[in-house]
Structures are given as structure tokens and as C-alpha cells.
Amino acid sequence: MYRAKFTLNHAAQQIARAGSLNNGCMAAMDDQAVRSLATLYLRSEPSLLHFYRLKTLKSEAIKLYSDIDIVMPNDATFGRHKMLGRLSPSQLSDCARQKYRLKPYQKVFFIPLSAPVAKAKNAEPEAPRLLKIQVRYCYRLIFPIIRWVIDSLQSAKPIGITTKTFTRQCINGAKNDLFGAPTQQFVVLTAHASAWMQTPFLQHALQEQ
């Protein structure tokens, strides 16, 4: 579990960086999650070839049992700092072109890289160019005693509806249990990371939430 948590912490930072380079595009962050979390499945033969084989084999499992949320900018922050304009080819990532079907110089709403740190009413100062994400991952529990203790704590903890649904699916296994037998149990590991946007943050990224 500690190894998985450290791996997830590092993966979260890489995922945030991928988002910052790709206009906040979720597809780019999902792809980075697969690359970063595939190391959890390395047991032997830690070679590059073995890693790429695992990445291909486990990509659907990683996407099924991981969840990426954009914490900031949120709708309110975007509304305060957005502008309507045209982005040059260098400002528009390949992910944004393919996922959102955007073309250079097409009018879009975005947060510019020049957006200053501002103080909202009755709130802490906010940095609209700072991408903050939360990554959750379902890690399979192996040792029976630890599995029972953690499962009991998870079940007793009051959580929100969205998190509760995700946790329930995680603990009970999804319809296609790619990790193994349906009786296996999981623990939800969570990590947060931030990265300064290197490309304008598009409104389309928020609409994916």
C-alpha cells in the first residue's frame, strides 16, 4: 500500500503536468495515468519492454479503477477570468484538436497565461493559471487482516454521494473485474497535485467534468 501510495503521488504530479501542457485536456491526463500507474504491476523483469507490455495489457484496468478530477480552476474561477479569443497553433495541443475538434484561430473561451493572481470576494487569493487535480485509485488489498480493518474504516466513514458511489464500486468491484476474482476488495488511495498551466486552459476541459 505504501508503495502504491508513493507511486500514485508521483503519478499525480505527472498527470497534472500533462494537463498543463495540453489545455487541461482529460484524455492527455488519462494517458499519462496509464503510463505512470503501470509501474504498480511490475513484479519481475523490470525492463522497458516488460513495462510497455504491461502498459498495453493493463491500460483498461487502470482507466477503470482510477479517477481524475480537476479541482481548480472550477466553474466560478473560470467565469471570473475567461476570455473569448483565438489560439495560435502553438497554443493548441494535439489533444485539444483531436478530443475537442478545435482548429487554430477558432474562437474559444479560455483562461489566458497572463491571467493574474486575484482575490475573489470573501475568499482567499486564487491563481487561475494553477491547475489542481485529485487522483483516486483502487488498490487491491492482499493481506486478510489489513483488508478487513481498512474495509471496516471505509464503510463507516461518512463521504459524499459521488465519492460514495466510486468507493462502493471500488470495494465491490466493477462489472468487468479486470483485477481478478469478484470477491477481492480494494482500498481507495487519493493524491493531489498542482502545476502551472503552460497552455491556455480551455472551457472544454471543465465540460468534461
C-alpha positions in Angstrom: 0.0 0.0 0.0 2.8 2.4 0.8 4.5 1.6 -2.5 1.2 2.2 -4.3 0.6 5.5 -2.5 4.1 6.8 -3.3 3.6 5.7 -6.9 0.2 7.5 -7.0 1.7 10.7 -5.5 4.3 10.7 -8.3 1.8 9.8 -10.9 -0.5 12.7 -9.8 2.3 15.2 -10.4 3.0 13.8 -13.9 -0.8 13.8 -14.7 -1.1 17.5 -13.6 1.9 18.3 -15.8 0.3 16.5 -18.8 -2.8 18.6 -18.2 -0.9 21.8 -18.0 0.8 21.1 -21.4 -2.5 20.1 -23.1 -5.0 22.8 -22.3 -6.4 20.8 -19.4 -7.5 18.0 -21.8 -8.6 15.0 -19.8 -7.6 12.5 -22.5 -3.9 13.5 -22.1 -4.2 13.1 -18.4 -5.8 9.7 -18.7 -3.0 8.6 -21.0 -0.4 9.8 -18.5 -2.2 8.0 -15.7 -1.8 4.7 -17.6 1.9 5.4 -18.2 2.6 6.3 -14.6 0.4 3.7 -12.8 1.5 0.8 -15.0 4.6 0.5 -12.7 2.3 -0.8 -10.0 2.1 -4.0 -12.0 5.8 -4.6 -12.3 6.7 -7.7 -10.4 9.7 -9.1 -12.3 11.7 -8.4 -15.4 11.8 -4.6 -14.8 12.8 -3.9 -18.3 11.5 -1.3 -20.7 10.0 -3.9 -22.9 8.2 -5.6 -20.0 6.9 -2.2 -18.9 5.4 -1.4 -22.3 3.8 -4.8 -22.5 2.2 -4.3 -19.1 1.1 -0.8 -20.0 -0.8 -2.1 -23.0 -2.2 -5.1 -21.1 -3.4 -3.1 -18.1 -4.4 0.2 -19.7 -8.1 -0.5 -19.5 -7.8 -1.8 -15.9 -6.0 1.4 -14.9 -8.6 3.6 -16.5 -11.4 1.6 -14.9 -10.1 1.8 -11.4 -8.7 5.4 -11.5 -10.5 8.7 -11.4 -9.1 12.1 -12.2 -10.9 15.3 -11.1 -10.0 18.9 -11.9 -10.2 20.8 -8.6 -9.1 24.2 -9.9 -9.9 26.1 -11.9 -13.6 25.5 -11.2 -16.6 27.0 -12.9 -16.6 30.1 -10.7 -12.9 30.8 -11.3 -13.2 30.2 -15.0 -16.1 32.6 -15.2 -14.1 35.3 -13.5 -11.0 35.0 -15.7 -12.2 33.7 -19.0 -11.8 35.5 -22.3 -13.0 34.8 -25.8 -10.3 34.7 -28.4 -8.4 32.8 -31.0 -5.5 30.5 -30.2 -2.4 30.0 -32.4 -1.2 26.5 -33.5 1.4 26.6 -30.7 -1.2 27.4 -28.1 -3.5 24.5 -29.1 -2.4 21.0 -28.1 -2.9 17.9 -30.2 -5.2 16.5 -27.5 -7.4 19.6 -27.7 -7.5 19.4 -31.5 -8.4 15.7 -31.6 -10.7 15.5 -28.5 -12.5 18.8 -28.9 -12.2 19.0 -32.7 -10.8 22.5 -32.4 -8.7 24.3 -35.1 -6.1 27.0 -34.7 -7.6 30.6 -34.7 -11.1 29.2 -33.9 -12.9 31.3 -31.3 -12.9 29.6 -27.9 -13.3 30.6 -24.2 -10.1 30.1 -22.2 -8.0 31.3 -19.3 -5.0 33.1 -20.7 -1.5 32.5 -19.4 -1.4 36.2 -18.5 -4.3 35.9 -16.0 -3.1 37.4 -12.7 -3.4 36.1 -9.2 -6.6 37.7 -7.9 -8.6 37.9 -4.7 -12.3 36.9 -5.0 -14.9 38.4 -2.8 -14.9 36.9 0.7 -12.4 34.3 -0.5 -8.7 33.5 -0.4 -6.5 34.8 -3.3 -6.8 32.5 -6.3 -4.4 31.7 -9.1 -6.5 31.0 -12.2 -3.5 29.6 -14.1 -2.8 26.9 -11.5 -4.2 23.5 -12.4 -5.0 21.5 -9.3 -6.2 17.9 -9.7 -7.2 15.0 -7.5 -6.4 11.4 -8.5 -8.1 8.4 -6.9 -7.0 4.8 -7.5 -8.5 1.5 -6.4 -5.7 -0.6 -4.9 -6.3 -4.4 -4.4 -5.9 -5.4 -0.8 -3.9 -8.6 -0.3 -3.4 -9.3 3.4 -6.6 -10.5 5.1 -6.3 -8.7 8.5 -5.4 -5.3 6.9 -8.1 -5.8 4.3 -10.7 -6.3 7.0 -9.6 -3.3 9.1 -9.4 -0.9 6.2 -12.7 -2.1 4.7 -14.4 -1.5 8.0 -13.0 2.0 8.3 -14.0 2.9 4.7 -17.6 1.6 5.2 -18.0 3.6 8.4 -16.6 6.9 7.1 -19.3 9.5 6.0 -18.5 10.6 2.5 -20.2 12.5 -0.4 -22.5 10.8 -2.9 -20.0 10.9 -5.8 -17.2 9.6 -3.6 -19.5 7.0 -2.0 -20.5 5.6 -5.4 -16.9 5.4 -6.6 -15.8 3.8 -3.3 -18.7 1.3 -3.4 -17.8 0.3 -7.0 -14.1 0.2 -6.0 -14.7 -2.0 -3.0 -17.2 -4.4 -4.6 -15.5 -4.5 -8.0 -16.9 -3.2 -11.2 -18.9 -5.2 -13.8 -15.8 -6.2 -15.6 -13.4 -7.0 -12.8 -10.1 -6.8 -14.5 -8.1 -7.3 -11.3 -9.3 -10.9 -10.7 -12.0 -12.6 -8.7 -15.1 -10.6 -7.8 -14.5 -11.4 -4.1 -11.4 -9.3 -3.9 -11.5 -6.0 -2.1 -9.9 -2.7 -2.7 -8.9 0.5 -0.9 -9.2 4.0 -2.4 -5.9 5.8 -2.5 -6.0 9.6 -3.1 -3.4 12.0 -4.2 -3.4 15.7 -5.1 -1.0 17.7 -7.4 -0.7 21.2 -8.9 1.0 22.5 -12.0 1.2 26.0 -13.6 -0.6 26.0 -16.9 1.8 26.1 -19.9 -1.0 26.3 -22.4 -4.3 28.3 -22.1 -6.9 26.4 -20.1 -10.0 25.7 -22.3 -13.6 25.7 -21.2 -13.9 22.3 -22.9 -11.8 20.8 -20.1 -14.4 21.8 -17.5 -17.2 20.5 -19.6 -15.6 17.0 -19.4 -16.0 17.0 -15.6 
